[in-house]
């Protein structure tokens, strides 16, 4: 799992079968940008938990699903604040 920030939705009107009903988000993990399947309904600016590999496919709905990164949770408070 890794923590990423959602930058914006990704609109792709021409998709392969099975991918047409999934929401996609552009996420940033430090300096790297990636596209993730949104399984939780996040919005730009949200800090999220992402999973990869076979966990990403299962979280997207099927082991056969063509995803290598899926958003599985929205973090309530991030980055952590320093305690006084």
C-alpha distances in whole Angstrom, upper triangle without the diagonal:
4,7,10,13,15,18,20,21,21,25,25,29,29,26,26,27,24,22,25,24,20,20,18,17,17,14,14,11,14,17,15,16,14,15,13,14,15,15,15,18,17,19,20,19,16,13,10,7,6,5,7,10,12,9,10,13,14,12,15,17,18,17,20,18,18,14,12,10,10,10,9,10,13,13,16,17,15,16,17,21,23,25,29
4,6,10,13,16,18,19,20,23,25,28,29,26,27,28,25,23,25,24,21,19,17,15,14,11,11,8,11,13,12,13,12,14,12,14,14,15,15,18,16,17,17,16,14,10,8,6,5,7,9,12,15,12,12,16,16,14,16,19,21,20,22,20,19,15,13,10,10,10,10,11,12,11,15,15,13,13,15,19,21,23,27
4,7,10,13,16,17,19,22,24,27,29,27,28,29,26,24,26,24,21,19,17,14,13,10,9,7,9,13,12,12,12,14,12,14,14,15,15,16,13,15,14,13,10,7,6,5,6,9,12,15,18,15,14,18,19,16,17,21,22,22,24,22,21,17,15,12,11,9,11,10,10,9,12,12,9,10,12,16,18,21,25
4,7,9,12,14,15,19,21,25,26,24,26,27,25,22,24,23,19,16,14,11,10,6,5,5,8,10,10,9,10,11,10,13,12,14,14,15,12,12,11,10,8,6,5,6,7,10,12,16,19,16,14,18,19,16,17,21,23,23,24,21,20,16,14,11,11,9,11,10,10,10,13,13,10,11,14,17,20,23,26
4,6,9,12,14,18,20,24,25,24,26,28,26,22,23,22,19,16,13,10,9,5,5,7,9,11,11,10,10,11,11,13,12,15,14,13,10,10,8,6,6,4,6,9,10,13,15,19,21,19,17,20,21,18,18,22,24,25,26,23,22,18,17,13,13,10,13,11,10,10,12,12,10,10,14,17,20,23,26
4,6,8,11,14,17,20,22,21,23,25,23,20,20,19,16,12,10,7,6,4,7,9,12,13,12,10,10,10,9,11,10,13,12,11,8,7,5,5,5,6,7,10,11,14,16,19,21,19,17,19,21,18,17,21,23,24,25,21,20,17,16,13,12,10,12,12,10,11,14,14,12,14,17,20,23,26,29
4,7,9,13,16,19,21,21,24,26,24,20,21,20,17,14,11,7,5,5,7,10,12,12,12,9,10,10,11,13,12,16,15,14,10,8,5,6,8,10,11,14,14,17,18,22,24,22,19,22,24,21,20,23,26,27,27,23,22,19,18,15,15,13,16,15,14,15,17,17,15,16,19,21,25,28,30
4,6,10,13,16,19,19,21,23,22,18,18,17,15,11,9,6,5,7,10,14,15,16,14,11,11,10,11,12,11,15,15,12,10,7,5,8,10,12,13,16,15,18,19,22,24,23,19,21,23,20,19,22,25,26,26,22,21,18,18,15,15,13,17,16,15,17,18,19,18,19,22,25,28,31,34
4,6,10,13,15,15,18,20,18,15,14,14,11,8,6,4,6,9,12,16,18,18,16,13,12,9,10,10,9,13,13,11,9,8,7,11,12,14,14,16,15,18,19,21,23,22,18,19,21,19,16,19,22,24,23,20,18,16,17,15,14,13,16,16,15,18,20,21,20,22,25,27,31,34,36
4,6,10,12,12,15,17,17,13,12,13,11,8,5,5,6,10,13,16,19,18,16,12,10,8,9,10,10,14,15,13,12,12,11,14,15,17,16,18,16,18,18,20,22,21,18,18,21,19,16,19,21,23,22,18,16,14,16,14,14,14,17,18,18,21,23,24,23,24,28,30,34,36,39
4,6,9,10,14,16,16,12,11,12,11,8,7,9,10,14,17,20,23,22,19,16,14,11,12,12,12,16,17,15,15,14,14,17,18,20,19,21,19,21,21,23,24,24,20,20,22,21,17,20,22,24,22,18,17,16,18,17,16,17,20,21,21,24,26,27,26,28,31,34,37,40,43
4,6,7,10,13,13,10,9,11,10,10,8,11,12,16,19,22,24,23,20,17,14,11,13,12,14,17,19,17,18,17,17,20,21,23,22,23,21,22,21,22,23,23,19,19,22,20,17,19,21,22,20,17,15,15,17,17,17,18,21,23,23,26,29,30,29,30,34,36,40,43,46
4,6,10,12,13,10,8,10,11,11,11,14,15,19,22,25,28,27,24,21,18,15,16,15,16,19,21,19,20,19,20,23,24,26,25,26,24,25,24,25,25,26,22,21,23,22,19,20,21,23,21,18,17,17,20,20,19,20,23,25,26,29,31,33,32,34,37,40,43,46,49
4,7,10,12,10,8,11,12,13,13,16,17,21,24,26,29,28,25,21,19,16,17,16,18,20,22,21,22,22,23,26,26,28,26,27,24,25,24,24,24,25,22,20,23,23,19,20,21,22,19,17,15,16,19,20,20,22,24,27,28,31,33,35,34,36,39,42,45,48,51
4,7,8,6,6,9,10,12,11,15,16,19,23,25,28,27,24,20,17,14,15,13,16,17,20,20,21,22,22,26,25,26,24,25,22,22,21,20,21,22,18,17,19,19,16,17,17,18,16,13,11,13,16,17,17,19,22,25,26,29,32,34,33,34,37,40,44,46,50
4,6,6,7,10,11,14,14,17,19,21,24,26,29,29,25,22,19,16,16,14,17,18,21,21,23,24,25,28,27,28,26,26,22,22,20,19,19,21,18,15,18,18,15,15,15,16,13,11,10,12,15,17,17,20,22,25,27,30,33,35,35,36,39,42,45,48,51
4,6,6,9,11,14,15,19,21,23,27,28,32,31,28,25,21,18,17,15,17,18,21,21,23,25,26,29,28,29,27,26,23,22,21,20,19,20,18,15,17,18,14,14,13,15,12,10,10,13,17,18,18,20,22,25,27,31,34,36,36,37,40,43,46,49,52
4,6,7,8,12,13,17,19,22,25,26,30,30,27,24,20,17,15,12,14,14,18,18,21,23,24,27,26,27,24,23,20,20,18,18,17,17,15,12,14,14,11,10,10,12,10,7,9,11,15,16,15,17,19,22,24,28,31,33,33,35,37,40,44,46,49
4,6,6,9,10,13,16,18,21,23,27,27,23,20,17,13,12,9,12,12,16,16,18,20,21,24,23,24,21,21,18,18,17,17,16,17,14,12,14,14,10,11,11,13,11,8,8,9,13,13,13,15,17,20,22,25,28,31,30,32,34,38,41,43,47
4,6,8,10,14,17,19,23,25,29,28,25,22,18,15,14,11,13,14,17,16,18,19,21,24,23,25,22,23,20,21,20,20,20,20,17,15,17,16,12,13,14,17,15,11,12,13,16,16,15,17,19,22,23,26,29,31,31,33,36,39,42,45,48
4,7,10,13,17,19,23,25,28,29,26,22,19,15,14,10,11,11,14,13,16,17,19,23,21,23,21,21,19,20,20,20,20,19,16,15,16,14,11,11,13,16,15,12,13,13,17,16,14,15,17,19,20,24,26,29,29,31,34,37,40,42,46
4,6,10,13,15,19,21,25,25,22,19,16,12,10,7,7,8,11,10,13,14,16,19,18,19,17,17,15,16,16,17,17,16,13,12,13,12,8,10,12,15,14,11,11,11,14,13,11,12,13,16,17,21,23,26,26,28,30,33,37,39,42
4,7,10,13,16,19,22,23,20,17,14,10,9,6,5,8,9,8,10,11,13,16,15,17,15,16,14,16,16,18,19,17,14,14,15,13,10,12,15,18,17,13,13,12,14,12,10,10,13,14,15,18,21,23,23,25,28,31,34,36,40
4,7,9,13,16,19,19,16,13,10,7,6,5,6,9,11,10,10,11,12,14,14,15,13,15,13,14,15,16,18,17,13,14,16,14,11,14,16,18,17,14,12,10,12,10,9,9,13,14,15,18,21,22,22,23,26,29,33,35,38
4,6,10,13,16,16,14,10,8,6,5,6,6,10,11,10,9,9,8,11,11,12,11,13,11,14,14,17,19,18,14,16,18,15,13,16,19,20,20,16,15,12,13,10,9,9,12,13,13,16,18,20,19,20,23,26,29,32,35
4,7,10,13,13,11,7,6,5,6,9,10,13,14,13,11,10,9,11,11,12,12,13,12,14,15,17,20,19,15,17,20,17,16,19,21,22,22,18,16,13,13,11,11,11,14,15,15,17,19,20,18,19,22,25,28,31,34
4,7,10,10,8,6,5,6,7,10,10,13,14,13,11,11,9,9,10,9,9,11,9,12,13,16,19,18,14,17,19,17,16,20,22,22,23,19,17,14,13,10,10,9,13,13,13,14,17,17,15,16,19,22,25,28,31
4,6,7,6,5,6,9,10,13,14,17,17,17,14,13,11,10,11,10,10,11,11,14,14,17,20,19,17,20,22,19,19,23,24,25,25,22,20,17,15,12,13,12,15,15,14,15,17,17,14,14,17,20,23,26,29
4,6,5,6,8,11,11,15,15,18,18,19,16,16,14,13,12,10,10,11,10,12,13,16,19,18,16,19,21,19,20,23,25,24,25,23,21,17,15,12,13,12,15,15,15,14,17,17,13,13,16,19,21,25,28
4,6,8,11,14,15,19,19,21,21,22,19,18,16,14,14,12,13,14,13,16,16,19,23,21,20,23,25,23,23,27,28,28,29,26,24,21,18,15,17,16,19,18,17,16,19,17,14,13,16,18,20,24,26
4,7,10,14,16,19,20,23,24,23,20,20,17,16,17,15,16,17,16,18,18,20,24,23,21,24,27,25,25,28,29,29,29,27,24,21,18,16,18,18,21,21,20,20,22,21,17,16,19,22,23,27,30
4,7,10,13,16,18,21,22,22,19,19,16,16,16,15,15,15,14,15,15,17,21,20,18,21,23,22,21,25,26,25,26,23,20,17,15,13,15,16,19,19,19,19,22,22,18,18,21,24,26,29,32
4,7,10,14,15,18,19,19,17,16,14,14,15,14,14,15,13,15,14,17,20,20,17,19,22,20,19,23,24,24,24,21,18,15,13,12,14,14,17,18,18,19,22,21,19,18,22,25,27,30,33
4,6,10,12,15,17,17,15,15,14,15,15,14,13,13,11,12,11,14,17,17,13,16,19,17,16,20,20,20,20,17,14,12,10,8,10,11,15,16,17,18,22,22,19,20,23,26,29,32,35
4,7,9,13,15,14,13,14,13,15,15,14,13,13,11,12,11,14,16,16,12,14,17,15,13,17,18,18,18,15,12,9,9,7,9,10,14,15,16,18,21,22,20,21,24,28,31,34,37
4,6,9,11,12,11,13,13,14,13,13,11,11,8,9,9,12,14,13,9,11,13,11,10,13,15,16,16,13,11,8,8,5,5,6,10,12,13,16,19,21,19,20,23,27,30,32,36
4,6,9,10,10,13,14,16,14,14,12,12,9,10,10,12,13,12,8,9,11,9,7,10,12,14,14,10,10,7,9,6,5,6,9,12,13,16,19,22,21,22,25,28,32,34,37
4,6,6,7,10,12,14,12,12,10,11,9,11,13,15,16,14,10,12,13,10,8,11,14,16,17,13,13,11,12,9,6,5,7,9,10,14,17,19,19,21,23,26,30,32,35
4,6,8,12,14,16,14,14,11,11,10,11,13,15,15,12,10,11,11,7,6,9,12,15,16,13,14,11,13,10,7,6,6,8,10,14,16,19,20,22,24,27,30,32,36
4,6,10,13,14,11,12,10,10,11,13,15,18,18,15,13,14,14,10,10,12,16,18,19,17,18,15,16,13,9,7,6,6,7,11,13,16,17,20,22,25,28,30,33
4,7,10,12,10,12,11,12,13,15,18,20,21,18,16,17,17,13,12,15,18,21,22,18,19,17,18,15,11,9,9,9,9,12,14,17,18,20,22,25,29,30,33
4,7,9,6,9,8,11,12,15,17,21,21,19,16,18,19,15,14,17,20,23,24,20,20,17,18,14,12,8,10,8,7,10,11,14,14,17,19,22,25,27,30
4,6,6,9,10,13,14,18,20,23,24,22,19,21,22,18,17,20,24,26,26,23,22,19,20,17,14,11,13,12,9,12,13,14,15,17,19,22,25,28,30
4,6,9,10,14,15,18,20,24,25,23,20,22,24,20,19,23,26,27,28,24,23,20,20,17,15,13,15,14,11,13,14,15,14,15,19,21,24,27,29
4,7,9,13,15,18,21,24,26,24,21,24,25,22,21,25,27,29,30,26,25,22,21,18,17,14,16,14,11,11,12,12,11,12,15,17,21,23,26
4,6,10,12,16,18,22,24,21,19,22,22,19,19,22,25,26,28,24,24,20,20,16,14,11,12,10,7,7,9,9,9,11,14,16,20,22,25
4,7,10,13,16,20,22,19,17,21,21,18,18,22,24,25,27,24,23,20,19,15,13,10,11,9,6,5,8,8,7,8,11,14,18,20,23
4,6,10,13,17,18,15,14,17,17,14,15,18,21,22,24,21,20,17,16,12,10,7,7,6,4,5,9,10,9,11,13,17,20,22,26
4,7,10,14,15,12,11,15,15,12,14,17,19,19,21,19,19,15,14,10,9,6,6,5,6,7,11,12,11,13,14,18,21,23,27
4,7,10,12,10,8,12,12,10,11,15,16,16,18,16,15,12,10,6,5,4,6,7,9,11,14,16,14,16,18,21,24,26,30
4,7,9,6,5,9,10,8,10,13,14,14,16,14,14,10,8,6,5,7,7,10,12,14,18,19,18,19,20,24,27,29,33
4,7,6,5,8,10,9,10,13,13,12,14,12,11,8,5,5,7,9,10,13,16,17,21,22,21,21,23,27,29,32,36
4,5,5,7,9,10,11,13,12,10,12,11,10,8,5,7,9,12,13,16,19,21,25,26,24,25,27,31,33,35,39
4,5,5,6,9,10,11,9,7,9,9,10,8,7,9,10,13,13,17,20,22,26,27,26,27,29,33,35,37,41
4,5,5,6,9,10,10,8,11,11,12,9,8,8,8,11,10,13,17,19,22,24,23,24,26,30,32,34,38
4,6,5,6,9,9,9,11,9,9,6,6,5,5,8,9,12,15,18,21,23,22,24,25,29,32,34,38
4,5,5,7,6,5,7,5,7,5,7,8,7,11,11,15,18,21,24,26,26,27,29,33,35,38,41
4,5,5,5,5,8,8,10,9,10,10,9,11,11,14,18,20,24,26,26,28,29,33,35,37,41
4,5,7,9,11,9,11,9,10,9,7,8,7,11,14,17,20,23,23,24,26,30,32,34,38
4,6,8,10,7,9,7,10,9,6,9,9,12,15,19,22,24,24,26,28,31,34,36,40
4,7,8,7,10,10,12,12,10,12,11,15,18,21,24,27,27,29,31,34,37,39,43
4,5,5,9,10,12,13,12,14,14,18,21,24,27,30,30,31,33,37,40,41,45
4,6,8,9,11,13,12,16,15,19,23,25,28,31,30,32,34,37,40,42,46
4,6,9,11,14,14,17,18,21,25,27,31,33,32,34,36,40,42,44,48
4,6,9,11,11,14,15,19,22,25,28,30,30,31,33,37,40,42,46
4,7,9,11,14,16,20,22,25,28,30,29,30,33,36,39,42,45
4,6,7,11,13,16,19,21,25,27,25,27,29,33,35,38,41
4,7,10,13,16,18,20,24,25,24,25,27,31,33,36,39
4,7,10,12,15,17,20,22,20,21,24,27,30,32,36
4,6,9,12,14,18,20,19,20,23,26,29,31,35
4,6,8,11,14,16,16,17,20,23,26,28,32
4,7,10,13,16,16,18,19,23,26,28,31
4,6,9,12,13,15,16,20,23,24,28
4,6,9,10,13,14,17,21,22,26
4,6,7,9,10,13,17,18,22
4,7,10,10,12,16,17,20
4,6,7,9,12,14,17
3,5,8,11,14,17
4,6,10,12,16
4,7,9,12
4,6,9
4,6
4
